[in-house]
């Protein structure tokens, strides 16, 4: 390995840590109420309140999403009630699934912390070897991470439903994620088009961010290489 050129294991370690940290941070970004408001149907949706259908507008949907998200990420202790009532919005099966999702978010925080620690260690180690070495590592690692995520995003764009089902089978093997579209308030709040949009947005956000890192790394590496020759 010549001076300034990262090794294969170093590059892979950076790419994996960068991909994990970037994707998980992007999850928090795209899960926010601002994105939900843009992806929710402007006409609102129909939910069931005490067994009867009720039309709710987009503003109400955003509020329900806000309360649901607070529960999922651990900032709230309970899921929302149906609008204007003290009746739970979700039925027993849906609440059980939401509890499992909350557990997954808890595990995700641990993975994110580990990825950020690993990325910090890689960055510090590369920086000690000089600007050229660090720039080349960032360029290569970010490019690999962007390529991997782009492949998944493209696959999701053309075959979303099978991948969505596979994701749930892996993370929720207990199988409590299948609901009746005619009666499920969970599906009314989060229809499949919402998940499709969020998934593609997440992929685009990460690939764009990784591309920027790779571009900056390329520019810095080029300038550092010219400087080292003068």
Residue pairs with C-beta under 8 A, 6 or more apart in sequence:
1 7
3 130
3 132
3 133
4 129
4 130
4 132
4 133
4 136
4 224
4 225
4 228
5 133
5 136
6 14
6 126
6 133
6 136
6 137
6 140
6 141
10 122
10 125
10 126
10 137
11 137
11 140
11 141
11 144
12 144
13 118
13 122
14 119
14 122
14 123
14 126
14 137
14 138
14 140
14 141
15 140
15 141
15 142
15 144
15 145
15 148
16 118
16 145
17 115
17 116
17 118
17 119
17 122
18 119
18 141
18 142
18 145
18 210
18 213
19 145
19 148
19 149
19 206
19 210
20 111
20 112
20 115
21 112
21 115
21 116
21 119
22 145
22 149
22 206
22 209
22 210
23 149
23 202
23 206
24 108
24 111
24 112
24 115
25 112
26 202
26 205
26 206
26 209
27 108
27 202
28 73
29 35
29 202
29 205
30 198
30 201
30 202
30 205
31 69
31 73
31 198
32 69
33 62
33 65
33 66
33 69
35 198
35 201
36 61
36 62
36 65
36 194
37 58
37 62
39 193
39 194
39 197
39 198
40 58
40 61
40 62
40 65
40 194
41 58
41 61
41 191
42 58
43 58
44 55
44 56
44 57
44 58
44 60
44 61
45 55
45 56
45 61
45 188
45 189
45 191
46 53
46 54
46 55
46 56
46 188
47 53
47 54
47 56
47 82
47 83
47 89
47 185
47 188
47 189
48 54
48 183
48 185
48 188
49 82
49 83
49 84
49 85
49 87
50 82
50 85
50 87
54 82
54 83
56 64
56 83
60 83
61 189
63 80
64 80
64 83
64 89
64 189
65 189
67 76
67 79
67 80
68 79
68 80
68 98
68 189
70 76
71 77
71 78
71 79
71 80
71 98
71 102
72 98
72 101
72 102
72 105
73 102
73 105
74 102
74 105
74 106
79 88
79 89
79 90
79 95
79 98
80 89
81 87
81 88
81 89
82 88
82 89
82 185
88 95
89 185
89 189
90 98
90 185
90 186
91 184
91 185
93 176
93 179
94 179
94 184
94 185
94 186
96 176
97 172
97 176
97 177
97 186
98 186
100 172
100 174
100 176
104 171
104 172
122 137
122 141
123 134
126 133
126 134
126 137
126 138
127 134
130 224
131 220
131 224
132 221
132 224
132 225
132 228
135 216
135 217
135 218
135 220
135 221
135 224
136 217
136 221
137 217
138 213
138 214
138 216
138 217
138 220
139 213
139 214
139 217
139 218
139 221
140 217
142 210
142 211
142 213
142 214
142 217
143 210
143 214
145 206
145 210
146 206
146 207
146 210
146 211
146 214
149 203
149 206
149 207
149 210
150 203
150 207
152 203
153 199
153 200
153 202
153 203
153 204
153 207
155 163
156 163
156 164
156 196
156 199
156 200
156 203
157 200
160 192
160 195
160 196
160 199
161 192
164 192
164 195
164 199
168 177
169 175
179 186
179 187
181 187
